[in-house]
Amino acid sequence: MSQELISRNDDLKKLRDEGYEIEIRSTYLLVRNVPYVNSQKEVKRGILISALQLAGDKTVRPSDHVALFSGDHPCNQNGAEISQIKHSSSNQSLTPDLVARHSFSNKPPEG
């Protein structure tokens, strides 16, 4: 990831400084090695994907609140999918070598 882009954007710098593995691919921000529990109650690692919108070289708020995920659907400690975040599940090819399997939505209340 461009160190210049990180240095110009406090949100990206904060993610990196807090130890998240971040990468920009095409028009997406990828957070790699995100731990989650699968339906077999195993800890796995996935990729959380968000649209990366820029105004010049500054990040701007994404136009929606939906995030994508590459990995199995995250589950609770009992192996049941976390339904509160589920938006949809289908393979979505984002780049030739990046496929999102799920989308999540948990829009915070306004106000």
Secondary structure, 3 states (H helix, E strand, C coil): CCHHHHHCCHHHHHHHHCCCEEEEECCEEEEEEEEEECCCCCEEEEEEEEECEEECCEEECCCCCCEEEECCCCECCCCCECCCCEEEEEEEEEECCEEEEEEECCCCCCC
